[in-house]
Amino acid sequence: MKAGKPLPRDGAGHSGRPDRAVLPSLVTAKLAVYETMRTHGWSKVKLAKELGMSENSVRRLLDLHHSSQMWIIDEALAKMNTELSVDLPKVQPSGRAA
């Protein structure tokens, strides 16, 4: 993100098998905002203007070490006409009642 480059996707590994990273949900959501901004050609300044906040607030929103609120991420994605998709893991039933 710091270099402004696209995020690696499936098949980016060189070992012959797809690499996979398990990330915290907040980090994943922030990366979704970053990728959506890149896809739409939006700058931090444009997103800040659309959200009615300072550019520094958008910088914090994209900071993977800053504890942002999910509602702001949802709002940022909505301004870019997209939403965060969450897929629940497929769990094999254990045979026990919950």
SVG drawing of the C-alpha trace seen along z (x, -y; Angstrom):
<svg xmlns="http://www.w3.org/2000/svg" viewBox="-29 -18 38 55">
<polyline fill="none" stroke="black" stroke-width="0.4" points="0.0,0.0 2.8,-2.4 4.2,-2.1 0.7,-2.5 0.9,0.8 -1.8,3.4 -2.2,6.1 -0.9,9.6 -3.6,12.0 -4.0,15.8 -1.1,17.3 1.3,14.6 3.5,17.1 6.5,18.7 6.4,22.1 3.9,23.7 1.1,23.6 -1.2,20.6 0.0,18.6 -2.6,17.7 -2.4,15.1 -4.8,15.1 -5.3,11.5 -7.3,9.8 -10.8,8.8 -10.0,5.0 -6.9,5.3 -8.8,7.1 -11.5,4.4 -8.8,1.6 -7.2,3.5 -10.7,3.6 -10.9,-0.2 -7.4,-0.6 -8.1,1.7 -11.5,0.0 -9.8,-3.4 -7.2,-2.1 -9.8,-0.5 -11.9,-3.7 -8.9,-6.0 -9.7,-7.8 -7.1,-9.6 -7.1,-10.0 -8.1,-13.7 -11.1,-12.6 -12.3,-10.1 -11.8,-12.5 -13.9,-15.1 -16.7,-12.5 -16.7,-11.5 -16.5,-15.0 -13.4,-14.4 -9.7,-15.4 -7.1,-13.7 -5.3,-12.7 -8.5,-10.8 -8.4,-8.9 -4.7,-8.2 -5.5,-6.7 -8.3,-4.7 -5.8,-3.1 -3.2,-2.7 -3.1,1.1 -1.9,0.3 -4.6,-2.2 -7.8,-0.9 -10.5,-2.3 -14.2,-1.9 -15.9,0.5 -18.8,-1.9 -16.3,-4.3 -15.0,-1.6 -18.5,-0.7 -19.2,-4.4 -16.0,-4.7 -16.9,-1.7 -20.5,-2.9 -19.2,-6.2 -17.4,-4.2 -20.6,-2.2 -19.3,1.1 -19.6,3.1 -17.5,5.4 -18.2,9.1 -17.8,11.5 -17.7,15.3 -18.2,17.5 -16.0,20.6 -17.6,23.9 -17.6,26.0 -18.2,29.7 -21.0,30.5 -19.7,32.3 -22.9,34.2 -23.6,32.5 -26.4,30.1 -25.5,26.5"/>
</svg>
